[in-house]
Amino acid sequence: MHPDVALSLACLLIAVLVILPAIEASRQRRASRESSAVATALIESAGVVDEEFLARLRRLAIPETIAFEFARQFGSQDPALLADAAQRLALRLKRRAAFERKMLARTASGRRRGALAAAAPGVTLLGLRLADVVLPLPAMTLLIGVEAFGCWLLWRLAHVEV
């Protein structure tokens, strides 16, 4: 393989690996916003939900929804039970969203520093190539492996489990 092609592929792969944790953090933020919107809608509806809302709630895949589903099945016998379950679920969703946002905000600076550190090998490779120094393919492969491991660690940092 021509060194310039190998270098281009290596830099492209490094760029993709560096972007993955940011995509995960963005997905987490979007899920947090959706969870907060569902909680707000649940509070406003006081437990009266339609199938569209239930589909939205199920899409969040939150374990606490099982209790709400159970209470909803028996809600016709006791509407107060359903309203109470809806309030509890809304409170739990709000707390979950607040915690996720807090964790994403706390880890943002670490993700930025990690992304800068992850981009350093690509910049170094380009600098070496401009100086007419060609790295052998096994060295680039090792670099990509280490880079992938570092980006996996960044992804774990971006992935907030509640």
C-alpha positions as CSV (number, residue, x, y, z in Angstrom):
1,M,0.0,0.0,0.0
2,H,1.3,3.4,-0.9
3,P,2.3,5.4,2.2
4,D,0.1,8.4,1.3
5,V,-2.9,6.2,1.0
6,A,-2.1,4.4,4.2
7,L,-1.7,7.8,6.0
8,S,-4.9,9.1,4.6
9,L,-6.8,6.0,5.7
10,A,-5.2,6.1,9.1
11,C,-6.1,9.8,9.6
12,L,-9.7,9.2,8.4
13,L,-10.1,6.2,10.8
14,I,-8.7,8.3,13.7
15,A,-11.1,11.1,12.9
16,V,-14.0,8.6,12.9
17,L,-12.9,7.2,16.2
18,V,-12.6,10.6,17.8
19,I,-16.1,11.6,16.6
20,L,-17.8,8.4,18.0
21,P,-17.8,9.6,21.7
22,A,-19.3,12.9,20.7
23,I,-22.1,11.2,18.8
24,E,-22.8,9.0,21.9
25,A,-23.0,12.1,24.1
26,S,-25.3,13.8,21.7
27,R,-27.6,10.7,21.6
28,Q,-27.6,10.7,25.4
29,R,-28.6,14.4,25.5
30,R,-31.4,13.8,23.0
31,A,-32.7,10.8,25.1
32,S,-32.5,13.0,28.2
33,R,-34.5,15.8,26.5
34,E,-37.1,13.2,25.4
35,S,-37.3,11.8,28.9
36,S,-37.9,15.2,30.3
37,A,-40.6,16.0,27.7
38,V,-42.4,12.7,28.5
39,A,-42.3,13.5,32.2
40,T,-43.7,17.0,31.6
41,A,-46.5,15.5,29.5
42,L,-47.2,12.9,32.1
43,I,-47.6,15.5,34.8
44,E,-49.9,17.6,32.6
45,S,-52.0,14.6,31.6
46,A,-52.3,13.3,35.2
47,G,-52.1,9.7,34.1
48,V,-54.5,9.9,31.2
49,V,-52.4,8.6,28.3
50,D,-53.1,7.4,24.8
51,E,-51.3,4.8,22.7
52,E,-49.1,7.3,21.0
53,F,-47.8,8.5,24.4
54,L,-47.3,4.9,25.6
55,A,-45.3,4.2,22.5
56,R,-43.1,7.2,23.2
57,L,-42.7,6.1,26.8
58,R,-41.8,2.5,25.8
59,R,-39.2,3.9,23.4
60,L,-37.3,5.3,26.3
61,A,-36.9,1.7,27.7
62,I,-36.9,2.8,31.3
63,P,-37.4,0.0,33.8
64,E,-39.8,2.1,35.9
65,T,-42.4,2.1,33.2
66,I,-43.3,-1.5,34.1
67,A,-44.9,-0.3,37.3
68,F,-46.8,2.4,35.4
69,E,-48.0,-0.2,32.9
70,F,-49.2,-2.4,35.7
71,A,-51.0,0.5,37.4
72,R,-52.5,1.5,34.1
73,Q,-54.0,-1.9,33.7
74,F,-55.8,-1.6,37.0
75,G,-56.4,2.2,36.6
76,S,-60.1,1.7,35.7
77,Q,-60.7,0.2,39.1
78,D,-58.8,2.9,41.0
79,P,-58.1,6.2,39.1
80,A,-56.2,7.5,42.1
81,L,-53.7,4.6,41.8
82,L,-53.1,5.6,38.2
83,A,-52.6,9.3,39.0
84,D,-50.2,8.4,41.8
85,A,-48.2,6.0,39.5
86,A,-48.1,8.7,36.8
87,Q,-46.8,11.3,39.3
88,R,-44.1,8.9,40.6
89,L,-43.0,8.0,37.1
90,A,-42.9,11.6,36.1
91,L,-40.8,12.4,39.2
92,R,-38.4,9.5,38.4
93,L,-38.1,10.6,34.8
94,K,-37.3,14.2,35.8
95,R,-34.7,13.0,38.3
96,R,-33.1,10.7,35.8
97,A,-32.9,13.5,33.2
98,A,-31.4,15.9,35.7
99,F,-28.8,13.3,36.7
100,E,-27.9,12.5,33.1
101,R,-27.5,16.2,32.3
102,K,-25.4,16.8,35.3
103,M,-23.1,13.8,34.4
104,L,-22.8,14.9,30.8
105,A,-21.9,18.4,31.9
106,R,-19.3,17.1,34.3
107,T,-17.7,14.8,31.8
108,A,-17.8,17.4,28.9
109,S,-14.4,18.9,29.7
110,G,-12.8,15.4,30.0
111,R,-14.3,14.4,26.6
112,R,-12.9,17.6,25.0
113,R,-9.5,16.9,26.5
114,G,-9.7,13.3,25.4
115,A,-10.7,14.3,21.8
116,L,-7.8,16.7,21.6
117,A,-5.4,13.9,22.9
118,A,-7.0,11.5,20.4
119,A,-6.4,13.9,17.5
120,A,-2.7,14.3,18.4
121,P,-1.5,11.1,16.7
122,G,-3.2,12.1,13.5
123,V,-1.6,15.5,13.6
124,T,1.7,13.9,14.4
125,L,1.4,11.5,11.4
126,L,0.6,14.4,9.1
127,G,3.5,16.4,10.5
128,L,5.9,13.4,10.0
129,R,4.6,13.0,6.4
130,L,5.2,16.7,5.7
131,A,8.8,16.1,7.0
132,D,9.1,13.2,4.5
133,V,9.2,10.6,7.3
134,V,7.1,7.5,6.5
135,L,5.9,5.3,9.3
136,P,5.7,1.6,8.5
137,L,2.3,0.0,8.2
138,P,2.6,-2.1,11.4
139,A,3.4,1.1,13.3
140,M,0.3,2.8,11.9
141,T,-1.8,-0.3,12.7
142,L,-0.6,-0.3,16.3
143,L,-1.4,3.4,16.5
144,I,-4.9,2.8,15.2
145,G,-5.4,0.0,17.8
146,V,-4.3,2.2,20.7
147,E,-6.4,5.0,19.3
148,A,-9.4,2.7,19.1
149,F,-8.9,1.7,22.7
150,G,-8.7,5.3,23.8
151,C,-11.8,6.3,21.9
152,W,-13.6,3.3,23.5
153,L,-12.7,4.7,26.9
154,L,-14.0,8.1,25.8
155,W,-17.2,6.5,24.6
156,R,-17.6,4.8,28.0
157,L,-17.2,8.2,29.6
158,A,-19.9,9.7,27.4
159,H,-22.3,6.8,28.1
160,V,-24.2,7.6,31.3
161,E,-25.9,4.7,32.9
162,V,-28.6,5.5,35.5
